[in-house]
Amino acid sequence: FVQRTEWSLQLMTQRALEAESNVEKLKQEIFILQGELESSKVENKNLKAGQTTDLGAVKHNIDFALQNLHKIITSANWSIRQLANGAESLHFVAEVLKSTGKISEVEAEKE
């Protein structure tokens, strides 16, 4: 009975030591995982900050592009007005030439 009890105690002691060893391994693994978790949190925060920065840069680029587009539109409108004014001037010159041609015809008929 004593031998069996000693054997049971040894077996329980061995199991307890194995359990303690497993607990230590698990504690180490938890410590490593917590470190990785903290690193991931920092990386995530940095990525979010980077996205914000990227979004800021994108907004800046869009604003810059819009300003340039506005300048181009203003310039195009001015060019269109100039072209329209030039067309009106050409039309006027054509009418003057046409009138001059008629005057010349009338004078030629008088002669």
Backbone as a chain_set.jsonl record, in Angstrom:
{"seq": "FVQRTEWSLQLMTQRALEAESNVEKLKQEIFILQGELESSKVENKNLKAGQTTDLGAVKHNIDFALQNLHKIITSANWSIRQLANGAESLHFVAEVLKSTGKISEVEAEKE", "coords": {"N": [[0.824, -1.184, 0.0], [1.944, 1.207, 0.804], [3.977, 1.408, -1.066], [2.495, 1.648, -3.363], [1.255, 4.079, -2.848], [3.504, 5.737, -2.721], [4.359, 5.424, -5.317], [2.147, 6.544, -6.676], [2.352, 9.152, -5.663], [4.796, 9.896, -6.787], [4.124, 9.712, -9.463], [2.11, 11.701, -9.553], [3.68, 13.881, -8.816], [5.404, 13.962, -10.975], [3.575, 14.528, -13.004], [2.702, 17.002, -12.056], [5.068, 18.486, -12.298], [5.412, 18.38, -15.075], [3.096, 19.777, -15.778], [3.675, 22.248, -14.624], [5.873, 22.904, -16.178], [4.63, 23.09, -18.664], [2.952, 25.24, -18.097], [4.856, 27.252, -17.73], [5.951, 27.333, -20.325], [3.643, 28.14, -21.711], [3.261, 30.631, -20.488], [5.527, 31.964, -21.446], [4.951, 31.897, -24.168], [2.604, 33.421, -24.159], [3.707, 35.851, -23.332], [5.367, 36.431, -25.531], [3.394, 36.578, -27.544], [1.938, 38.761, -26.562], [3.828, 40.757, -26.91], [4.015, 40.703, -29.711], [1.397, 41.467, -30.254], [1.388, 44.087, -29.228], [3.276, 45.197, -30.959], [1.889, 44.899, -33.352], [-0.273, 46.579, -32.827], [1.036, 49.055, -32.709], [2.065, 49.138, -35.311], [-0.343, 49.116, -36.742], [-1.441, 51.536, -35.87], [0.478, 53.271, -36.939], [0.115, 52.715, -39.659], [-2.499, 53.631, -40.005], [-2.074, 56.316, -39.462], [-0.394, 56.862, -41.584], [-2.153, 56.461, -43.695], [-3.859, 58.575, -43.234], [-2.1, 60.64, -43.694], [-1.54, 60.088, -46.35], [-4.093, 60.493, -47.39], [-4.307, 63.167, -46.871], [-2.319, 64.117, -48.573], [-3.408, 63.34, -51.004], [-5.719, 64.917, -51.002], [-4.536, 67.434, -51.102], [-3.294, 67.257, -53.627], [-5.573, 67.011, -55.231], [-6.806, 69.473, -54.739], [-4.85, 71.162, -55.83], [-4.917, 70.303, -58.5], [-7.548, 71.044, -59.131], [-7.36, 73.833, -58.925], [-5.59, 74.359, -61.034], [-7.151, 73.381, -63.143], [-9.266, 75.178, -63.032], [-7.91, 77.515, -63.808], [-7.226, 76.774, -66.416], [-9.774, 76.493, -67.559], [-10.689, 79.12, -67.338], [-8.833, 80.371, -69.015], [-9.456, 79.05, -71.418], [-12.083, 79.924, -71.788], [-11.585, 82.667, -72.211], [-10.074, 82.468, -74.568], [-12.031, 81.436, -76.278], [-13.841, 83.574, -76.296], [-12.191, 85.48, -77.522], [-11.844, 84.253, -79.995], [-14.489, 84.239, -80.907], [-14.918, 87.007, -81.055], [-13.007, 87.588, -82.995], [-14.124, 86.182, -85.145], [-16.475, 87.634, -85.489], [-15.333, 90.048, -86.273], [-14.14, 89.264, -88.686], [-16.433, 88.593, -90.105], [-17.6, 91.115, -90.253], [-15.626, 92.417, -91.83], [-15.901, 90.893, -94.132], [-18.495, 91.626, -94.88], [-18.046, 94.327, -95.367], [-16.266, 94.125, -97.512], [-17.932, 92.867, -99.323], [-19.873, 94.829, -99.67], [-18.214, 96.754, -100.775], [-17.564, 95.477, -103.116], [-20.08, 95.502, -104.359], [-20.444, 98.201, -104.639], [-18.399, 98.718, -106.406], [-19.35, 97.312, -108.602], [-21.648, 98.759, -109.181], [-20.542, 101.22, -109.852], [-19.085, 100.403, -112.072], [-21.154, 99.763, -113.789], [-22.245, 102.253, -114.21], [-20.39, 103.475, -115.733]], "CA": [[0.0, 0.0, 0.0], [2.87, 2.332, 0.899], [4.657, 1.495, -2.367], [1.53, 2.188, -4.304], [1.073, 5.483, -2.501], [4.726, 6.41, -3.158], [4.324, 5.434, -6.784], [1.121, 7.522, -7.029], [2.913, 10.469, -5.367], [5.815, 10.162, -7.814], [3.391, 9.964, -10.703], [1.478, 13.014, -9.419], [4.762, 14.856, -8.821], [5.855, 14.055, -12.369], [2.529, 15.248, -13.722], [2.731, 18.39, -11.6], [6.243, 19.114, -12.913], [5.082, 18.569, -16.493], [2.097, 20.843, -15.85], [4.392, 23.504, -14.36], [6.675, 23.176, -17.371], [3.682, 23.564, -19.689], [2.509, 26.572, -17.694], [5.964, 28.172, -18.042], [5.989, 27.489, -21.788], [2.488, 28.941, -22.093], [3.525, 32.001, -20.058], [6.478, 32.521, -22.404], [4.224, 32.09, -25.42], [1.719, 34.57, -23.937], [4.576, 37.038, -23.32], [5.748, 36.681, -26.931], [2.195, 37.016, -28.255], [1.615, 40.124, -26.126], [4.783, 41.622, -27.61], [3.577, 40.785, -31.107], [0.163, 42.245, -30.251], [1.768, 45.496, -29.082], [3.908, 45.599, -32.226], [0.814, 45.013, -34.345], [-1.032, 47.784, -32.515], [1.853, 50.204, -33.133], [2.081, 49.122, -36.777], [-1.69, 49.507, -37.167], [-1.546, 52.978, -35.626], [1.323, 53.933, -37.939], [-0.536, 52.585, -40.963], [-3.631, 54.554, -40.02], [-1.502, 57.668, -39.579], [0.092, 56.948, -42.957], [-3.324, 56.623, -44.567], [-4.319, 59.943, -43.044], [-1.141, 61.467, -44.416], [-1.791, 59.854, -47.773], [-5.342, 61.16, -47.738], [-3.99, 64.591, -46.9], [-1.575, 64.381, -49.816], [-4.374, 63.206, -52.103], [-6.563, 66.113, -50.969], [-3.702, 68.534, -51.596], [-3.155, 67.078, -55.074], [-6.867, 67.306, -55.846], [-6.981, 70.928, -54.688], [-3.918, 71.729, -56.81], [-5.459, 69.996, -59.831], [-8.747, 71.871, -59.329], [-6.913, 75.206, -59.186], [-5.069, 74.388, -62.405], [-8.288, 73.193, -64.042], [-9.982, 76.462, -63.068], [-7.113, 78.427, -64.65], [-7.355, 76.317, -67.808], [-11.136, 76.825, -67.999], [-10.723, 80.573, -67.516], [-8.061, 80.658, -70.23], [-10.226, 78.55, -72.565], [-13.205, 80.859, -71.985], [-11.021, 83.879, -72.803], [-9.732, 82.141, -75.96], [-13.29, 81.303, -77.025], [-14.342, 84.943, -76.503], [-11.333, 86.107, -78.523], [-12.171, 83.619, -81.266], [-15.807, 84.755, -81.315], [-14.722, 88.407, -81.469], [-12.303, 87.536, -84.282], [-15.088, 85.747, -86.158], [-17.343, 88.791, -85.744], [-14.539, 91.011, -87.055], [-14.023, 88.732, -90.049], [-17.757, 88.736, -90.719], [-17.736, 92.536, -90.577], [-14.742, 92.684, -92.974], [-16.525, 90.26, -95.3], [-19.631, 92.477, -95.267], [-17.483, 95.545, -95.962], [-15.756, 93.761, -98.841], [-19.094, 92.589, -100.169], [-20.423, 96.154, -100.004], [-17.263, 97.394, -101.679], [-17.744, 94.805, -104.398], [-21.341, 95.997, -104.942], [-20.194, 99.597, -105.037], [-17.59, 98.667, -107.618], [-20.24, 96.865, -109.694], [-22.539, 99.875, -109.521], [-19.714, 102.206, -110.553], [-18.754, 99.844, -113.383], [-22.365, 99.866, -114.603], [-22.43, 103.677, -114.544], [-19.432, 103.812, -116.782]], "C": [[0.874, 1.255, 0.0], [3.574, 2.512, -0.442], [3.723, 2.104, -3.42], [1.31, 3.688, -4.07], [2.28, 6.287, -2.958], [4.751, 6.532, -4.686], [3.327, 6.479, -7.282], [1.643, 8.935, -6.787], [3.965, 10.853, -6.406], [5.146, 10.506, -9.153], [2.731, 11.352, -10.669], [2.534, 14.117, -9.446], [5.26, 15.077, -10.241], [4.834, 14.841, -13.207], [2.52, 16.733, -13.343], [3.909, 19.128, -12.229], [6.007, 19.376, -14.401], [4.078, 19.716, -16.669], [2.764, 22.196, -15.61], [5.238, 23.905, -15.563], [5.795, 23.717, -18.501], [3.196, 24.973, -19.37], [3.601, 27.59, -18.02], [6.066, 28.412, -19.551], [4.842, 28.378, -22.264], [2.663, 30.406, -21.67], [4.487, 32.685, -21.025], [5.783, 32.816, -23.736], [3.285, 33.292, -25.31], [2.532, 35.861, -23.972], [4.976, 37.419, -24.744], [4.555, 37.212, -27.719], [1.771, 38.427, -27.851], [2.554, 41.126, -26.788], [4.392, 41.802, -29.065], [2.298, 41.617, -31.226], [0.479, 43.733, -30.141], [2.421, 46.011, -30.362], [2.855, 45.799, -33.309], [-0.015, 46.265, -34.102], [-0.277, 49.026, -32.977], [1.873, 50.292, -34.652], [0.737, 49.583, -37.333], [-1.877, 51.01, -37.005], [-0.737, 53.752, -36.658], [0.704, 53.87, -39.329], [-1.72, 53.539, -41.078], [-3.14, 55.987, -40.17], [-0.991, 57.884, -40.995], [-1.041, 57.14, -43.929], [-3.856, 58.034, -44.458], [-3.409, 60.893, -43.806], [-1.36, 61.311, -45.907], [-3.066, 60.553, -48.218], [-5.14, 62.668, -47.783], [-3.259, 64.97, -48.168], [-2.508, 64.299, -51.015], [-5.26, 64.447, -52.171], [-5.787, 67.308, -51.506], [-3.562, 68.455, -53.11], [-4.454, 67.405, -55.808], [-7.101, 68.813, -55.863], [-6.094, 71.611, -55.726], [-4.444, 71.517, -58.227], [-6.691, 70.855, -60.127], [-8.377, 73.323, -59.622], [-6.401, 75.327, -60.618], [-6.194, 74.243, -63.425], [-9.086, 74.491, -64.161], [-9.232, 77.471, -63.941], [-7.256, 78.061, -66.125], [-8.727, 76.689, -68.359], [-11.245, 78.328, -68.25], [-9.998, 80.963, -68.793], [-8.823, 80.216, -71.476], [-11.41, 79.472, -72.849], [-12.717, 82.145, -72.648], [-10.693, 83.637, -74.28], [-10.984, 82.034, -76.821], [-13.875, 82.684, -77.306], [-13.528, 85.655, -77.583], [-11.646, 85.56, -79.918], [-13.512, 84.138, -81.794], [-15.686, 86.196, -81.782], [-14.002, 88.467, -82.818], [-13.236, 87.138, -85.402], [-16.034, 86.892, -86.503], [-16.606, 89.828, -86.593], [-14.402, 90.547, -88.492], [-15.339, 88.86, -90.792], [-17.984, 90.189, -91.135], [-16.891, 92.9, -91.793], [-15.342, 92.098, -94.24], [-17.69, 91.097, -95.785], [-19.135, 93.766, -95.922], [-16.974, 95.251, -97.366], [-16.889, 93.503, -99.818], [-19.728, 93.912, -100.625], [-19.519, 96.878, -100.984], [-17.388, 96.798, -103.072], [-18.99, 95.299, -105.098], [-21.162, 97.436, -105.443], [-19.396, 99.607, -106.338], [-18.435, 98.258, -108.82], [-21.126, 98.021, -110.149], [-21.752, 100.934, -110.297], [-19.333, 101.708, -111.945], [-19.937, 99.946, -114.314], [-22.602, 101.299, -115.033], [-21.508, 104.054, -115.68], [-19.844, 103.144, -118.032]], "O": [[0.593, 2.229, -0.699], [3.748, 3.639, -0.906], [4.113, 2.942, -4.233], [1.195, 4.459, -5.023], [2.132, 7.377, -3.511], [5.103, 7.565, -5.254], [3.63, 7.222, -8.215], [1.412, 9.827, -7.604], [4.017, 12.0, -6.85], [5.538, 11.437, -9.857], [2.792, 12.09, -11.652], [2.309, 15.174, -10.036], [5.506, 16.207, -10.664], [5.197, 15.701, -14.009], [2.353, 17.604, -14.197], [3.763, 20.276, -12.65], [6.349, 20.438, -14.922], [4.198, 20.521, -17.593], [2.465, 23.173, -16.298], [5.316, 25.079, -15.923], [6.16, 24.665, -19.196], [3.047, 25.802, -20.268], [3.307, 28.672, -18.529], [6.244, 29.545, -19.999], [5.033, 29.256, -23.106], [2.264, 31.315, -22.397], [4.29, 33.846, -21.384], [6.008, 33.861, -24.347], [3.176, 34.087, -26.243], [2.105, 36.85, -24.567], [4.929, 38.592, -25.115], [4.683, 38.177, -28.473], [1.302, 39.202, -28.685], [2.132, 42.214, -27.181], [4.43, 42.912, -29.595], [2.133, 42.378, -32.179], [-0.089, 44.548, -30.868], [2.149, 47.131, -30.796], [2.922, 46.751, -34.087], [-0.417, 46.94, -35.05], [-0.864, 49.937, -33.562], [1.719, 51.372, -35.222], [0.691, 50.355, -38.29], [-2.406, 51.678, -37.894], [-1.199, 54.761, -37.19], [0.756, 54.839, -40.086], [-1.921, 54.174, -42.114], [-3.721, 56.776, -40.916], [-1.139, 58.974, -41.548], [-0.915, 57.898, -44.89], [-4.259, 58.631, -45.456], [-3.869, 61.821, -44.471], [-1.364, 62.296, -46.646], [-3.113, 61.138, -49.3], [-5.72, 63.361, -48.619], [-3.535, 66.007, -48.772], [-2.406, 65.105, -51.94], [-5.525, 64.97, -53.254], [-6.322, 68.103, -52.278], [-3.695, 69.465, -53.802], [-4.431, 68.006, -56.882], [-7.54, 69.367, -56.87], [-6.534, 72.529, -56.419], [-4.421, 72.431, -59.051], [-6.858, 71.338, -61.247], [-9.0, 73.969, -60.464], [-6.734, 76.277, -61.328], [-6.187, 74.913, -64.457], [-9.526, 74.861, -65.25], [-9.847, 78.196, -64.722], [-7.392, 78.938, -66.979], [-8.836, 77.15, -69.495], [-11.821, 78.757, -69.249], [-10.488, 81.788, -69.564], [-8.835, 80.928, -72.48], [-11.708, 79.769, -74.006], [-13.373, 82.657, -73.555], [-10.986, 84.472, -75.136], [-10.996, 82.489, -77.964], [-14.348, 82.948, -78.411], [-14.081, 86.34, -78.444], [-11.705, 86.31, -80.892], [-13.649, 84.436, -82.98], [-16.28, 86.574, -82.792], [-14.336, 89.286, -83.675], [-13.158, 87.692, -86.498], [-16.36, 87.1, -87.672], [-17.178, 90.412, -87.514], [-14.533, 91.347, -89.419], [-15.359, 89.197, -91.976], [-18.49, 90.464, -92.223], [-17.36, 93.602, -92.688], [-15.302, 92.724, -95.299], [-17.86, 91.265, -96.993], [-19.714, 94.242, -96.898], [-17.213, 96.021, -98.296], [-16.815, 93.874, -100.989], [-20.069, 94.087, -101.794], [-19.992, 97.536, -101.91], [-17.326, 97.507, -104.077], [-18.971, 95.501, -106.313], [-21.654, 97.82, -106.504], [-19.671, 100.39, -107.247], [-18.262, 98.785, -109.919], [-21.328, 98.233, -111.345], [-22.245, 101.478, -111.286], [-19.265, 102.494, -112.89], [-19.763, 100.19, -115.508], [-23.115, 101.533, -116.126], [-21.857, 104.897, -116.507], [-19.177, 103.288, -119.057]]}, "num_chains": 1, "name": "protein.A"}
